[in-house]
C-alpha cells in the first residue's frame, strides 16, 4: 500500500521548487522499489530537470535518457558532479544521501543550495537539512508533476544538460578505447563487454573493489533491471552469490558477476551451488594481482604500499616484494565443474564471452587486467580517516589536505 503525500506537503514542495532555477534530482533505489521509473521520466521532462544516479538507482532509466547525467558523487560522472556543483536545489528521490552520494557533503558548492527529499523513511527524508516529503516516490512524483505543470514551472537550464552529457559521453568513449601498453586495461575490457559482447538485457552484478566505481561511471544500462550493485557496505564476496540469486529471479536472462580477484578469493562457494542446481551464471574475474583499490586508497593518504599486492615473499628482503603470485582462476572454476577461460587480449575476451554465452553450465572468465587501469575520480572528494600526527611527511600532508577539503563540506 502506497503512502501518498499530504496535500500540504505537495504544496510546500511545489512552492520550494518554483523558487529555484537550477534543480538537480538524485535518483535513488527508492525509485526502483516504488516502480517510479516512468513517473521520474515524466517529472524530469515536464520541468526540464536532470538527474544523477546512486548505485541503487542506476539503470532505473537507460543511460541515453536525455536527462540522465549518470552516477553522482565519489564514484560518479563528470556530468552529474559538474551540475551538482552549481545546483541551487537538490531533490532526492528515494535516496539515503549517503557518504558516497554527497561526496562527504562536499559535492554541492552553491552557497544557496537547498535540499528537498522524498522518502518513505523519515530519518533519510530529513538529512542535509532537507524539506521532507515522507511518502511514496511514485505517488509523490506524479503529484508534483501535475502541480508544477499546472503552475507553468520549468527550470532555467538551456544547453547545460546537453553539453554535460556530451562531454561525459566523449570521456567514456575515450576510456572504452584506452589501450594499455602493458596489457588489457580494465576500462577497455568493460567497454568491450558493454558495447559489443553482452546481450542488452544481461544482468551485471558488482559489489567491491574498483569495479563499483568503474561501473557507476562508465557502464551504460540499456534496459531495466540490468544493473545490480551492492554498495551499502560494498561487501566483498557478494557478487557470485548475488548472481545466483539473480539467475533464480530471471532464469531466461544471462547473468554476469563482475568480481575482482580479491573478492573472488573471499567467497565463491555459490559457484558450486550454481553447478549443483543447474543455474548457469557467468563469472568475470578481473585479475589485477591483489587489492589494488585499497592500495590506491592507502597510498593516497601518504602511506607506503603495504600488503595489498599478491606477491611472493622475497628471500633477500624478507618482504612481499617478489614476483606476482600466478593464480589460475579459470582452472579453479573448472575444478567445480564450470567452463573456464583465460583472457589476456581483446581477441581472447571476445572468443571467451561468445563461447560462454553458448554454454549451458556456469562459466568463469579469468581476465588478466593491468593494475591501476581502473577509472579515476571526477570532481569529487571523499573524507578518509588520516592520522593527524605522523613522522611520515606524506601522511602529514594528506591530513592537511583533508582538513582543507573538509572545511568546504556542508555542516549539517
N, C-alpha and C positions, 0 to 999 in steps of 0.2 A: 504494500500500500504506500503510495507516494505522499510525502508531506508537502503540500502546496504552500507557497509563500503567502503570508498575510497581505492583504491589500495595502496596509500601511508600510510594510517592508518594500513592496514593489514601488510605491510612490516615493519613498525616500531614496531608493536606488536609482530611479529614473531621474530625479532631481539632481542627484550626485553626479551621475554620468553626464547629464546635459550641461553641467558646469565645466566640463573638461574638454580639451581639444585633441589630445593625443593618448587615448586609452590603449592599453595592451591587455589581451586576455591570456591567462595561463590555463591551458587545458590539462587538467589532472586526471587521475584514474577514475574519479567520480563521474566524469563524463561517460566513460565506458560502462561503469557499473549501473548507471542510470539509463543507459540506452539513449543518450542525448546527442548522438553524433549529428543527426540531421538538424536538430534544434540548434546546436552550436554553429553549424554551417550557415543556417538561415540568419542567426543573430549577427554573425560577423559580416555577412553580405549586406544585411539591411542597414547597418550603421557604419560600414566601411572601417572595420577594426581588425587588425591582425591578431594571430595567436601564436604563442610559443608552447612547446610540449614538454611535460615532465616525462620521466621514463615510463610511468604508468599510463600516461595519456598519449604517448607516441603511437601513431598508427590508427588512432580513432578516425581520422580523416587522412586520405592519401597525401603523400609528400608534395604533389603538384597542385594541391588546392591553392588558389591564388592568395589566400590569406594565411597560409601555413608558413611560418618562419623557421620551423624545425625545433630541435631541442633548445632548452633555455637553461642558463646557469653555468655551474662549474664545468660541466661536460656538454655545454650547449654550443649552438652555432653562432657564427659572427652576426648573422642576420637578426636572430632573436635578441642577442645581447646588446647589439647596437640600438635597436628600437627600444629595448628596456631601459637603457641608459637615460634616454630623454623623455620617457613616458611621464605624463602627469597624473595618470590613473592606472593602477594595475587591478584587473578584475580576475580574481582567482575563482575558477570553477572546479570544484571537487578536488582541490589540491591541499596538501598539508603545509605548503610553503616551507619545505624542509631546507636544511643547510645547503644542499647542492643546488636546489632550485633558485634560491635567493643569493647564491654565492656568498654565504655567511652574512646576509643582509647588506652586502656591499654593492650589489648589481645596479640598483635603482638610484641614479645620481642626480636626478632633477630635485632641487631643494623643495619644490612644491608637490612632490609626488604624494599621492594618497592611495589607499587600498580599499577595495570592496571585495568581499569573499562570499561566495555561495557554497555552503557546505552543510550536509545533514548533521555534522558533528560540531557542536557549539564551541568546543575547545579550539578546533582548527579555524573556525569561522572568525574568531576574534584576533588571530595572530597578526602581527605587524600593525597593530592599532587599526584594523580594518573596520569599515562599516559592515556588520554581519547581516547576511540573509540566511537564516537557518532553515533550509528547505531542500527539496529535491532539485537536482541540477536541471533535468529536462523541463519540469513544470516551471521552474523559475526562468529559464531561458526563453521559453515560449511566452510567458507573461511579459518579460522585459522587451522582447522583440515587438510584441503588439503595442505596448505603451510607448516605446521610443519611436516607432514608425508613425504612430498617431501624432506624436509631438513634433515630428519632422526633424529629428536629430540625426546628424551624420558627423563623423569625426573630421578633423582638419587635414588628414593625410591626403596628399596628392599622388606624387610618384614615389614617395619614400618606401612604401611597402614593396612595390615592384622592383625598385632599384636594389633594395637589401636582398631580396630573393635572388635576383640575377647575379649579384656579386657572390653570394654564397653558393649558388649552383656552379659557377665557374670554379670556385675553390674546391668543391667536392670532385668535380671532373678532374682537376689537377691532381688531387690526392689519389683518385682511382687510377690514374695513368702514371703514377710516380714509380719510376724504376729505381732499384737499389743495386749498385754495382756488386754488393756483397751477396745478393741472392734475391729471394722473393719477399717483398715488403708486405706487411700486414694490411695496409690500406689498399694496395693493388689487389691483393687476394680478395678482400671484401668487395671491391668494385667488380671484379670478375664474377663473383658469386651473385651479387645483387643485380647486375645489369644483363648478364648473359646466361648464367648456368642454372640458377634455381627457378623452379616454377613460380609464377607470380603469386600463387596462393600458398606457397610453402610457409610454414610457421618456423620462425627463428627464435631460439631461446638463448638467453645470456644471463650473467649474474655478477661476475667478479673479474678483477684484474683490469687490464687496459681495454678489454673488449667492450664493456658497457659505455665508456666514453666514446670510443670509435663508433659504436653502433648508434648512440644517440645523436652524434654529429652527422655521420655520413650515410647511414642506412636509409634507403628510400622505400618505405612500405607503399604498396600499390593497392592492396585490398584490406578489408577489416580483419581484425583478429589474426594478424600475421606476424606480430611483434610482441614478444613476452619477455620482460626483463625484471628480475628480482633485484631491486635496488633500494629496498627499505633497509636492508642490512648488508647488501652486496655479499651474499653468503657463498663462500667457496664450496663447491661440490653440489650445488643446487641444480646445475644445468641438465645433467643426464637424467636425474630423477624427474625433473620437470618435463623433459622431452617425452618420457614415457607417459606421464600424465596427459600431456597434450595429445599424444597419439591415441590414447584411450578416449579422449573427448572428441577428437576429429580423425577417425580412423581412415578416411578417404583422402587425407592430405599428407604430403611429405612433411616431416618434422626434422629440423636440423638444430642440434645443440652446438653452439659455438663456445668452446671451452679452451682456456689456456692450459698449458702443460701442468702448471702448479695446481690448478683447480681439479684437473683430471686425476692427479695423484691423490688429492684429498679424498675424493669419493667418486667411484664409477661403478659401484656394485650393481646398480639398476640396469647396466648394460646386460648383465647376465639375466636379470629378470625379463628384459625385453626378448631375449632369446628363448627363455623358458615359455613365455606367454605368446610367442609368435607375433609380437607387436613391433614392427620394424621402425627403428629410429636411425638417424644418421648423426654421427658424432664427428665434428670437425675439430681436431686438436691443433691449436696454434702454438707450435713448439718454438719458444724463443729462449730456451735453456734457463728457465727459472722464474722468479717472481720479479719481472722487470718493472712492473707498475710500482711495486713497493720500493724497488731500487731507485726509481726516478724520484719518488717522494722523499726517500731517505737523503739522497744527495742534494735535493733542492733545499734542504734545511741545513746544509753545510756539513753533513756527516759523511764520512768516507764510506764508500760502498762496502757492505759487510753482510755476507751470508745469504744474499738473495739470488746469486747465480749458481747454477748447478755445475760446480767444478770439482775435480779431484783434488784431494789434499796434496800439496807439494811436499816431497821429501826434503827439499832444500830449505824451504821457508817454514814448513810446518803449518802453512795457511791454505785456505781453499782458493788457491791461485793457479792450480794446474789446468790440464785440458778440460774442455767441456765434457760432461758425462753423456755418453751416447745412449739415448733411450729410444727404443723402437716401439712406439705406441700402436702402430699397425699390427705388429705381431702380438702385442698384448691383447688387442681386440680379437684377433684370430684365436687366441687361446681360450676365449669364452665362447667361440663359435660364430663370431661376426666376420664379415668380409673386411679385410684390411687393405689400405692403400698408403703408400708413402709418396709424398709430393715435395719436389724441390724447385719446380719450374711451373710457369703458367700452362705450358702444354700438358704437363703431368696432372695439374689441377683439373683441367678441362676433361681429360680422359677419365680421371678418378670419379668426378661428380657424375658424368654421363653413365659410367658403369654402375655407380651406387644407385642411381635412380632406376636402373633396370633390375636391381636386386630385390628379392623378396624378404631377405633377412636383414638384420641390423648391420650397419657399416661403421667403420672407423677410418677417417681420412686424416692421416698424420701429416700436417703441413709444416715444413721446416721454414719458418719465417725468420727474418733477420731481427736481432734485438734492437730495440729503440726505433722501430719503424712504425710505431703507433702514431696517432694524431697528437698534436699539442693543444694548448688552451687558446681560447679566442675571447679576449677582452673580459676576463673573469678572474676572480680571486677566491681562494679557499683558506679559511683560517685553520692552520695546522699547529698543534702544540709544539712549541720550540723552547728549549732551555734559554732562560734569560742570562744565566751565568755559566760561562764555559771558558776553558783555556784555549779552545779552538776559535780562532778569529772568524772563521766562516760561519760558525754557529751563532756567534755574537752578531754578525752582520745580518744573518737570517732573522734573528729576533728583532733587530732594529727595523727591518723591512716589514715584518709582521705588525709591529706596533704602529708604524706609519699607515699601513693599509687599514688596520683595524679602526683607526681614527676616522676613516672615510665611511665606515659602515653606519647604517641607521641604528640608532639607540632605542630599540623597542624592548 
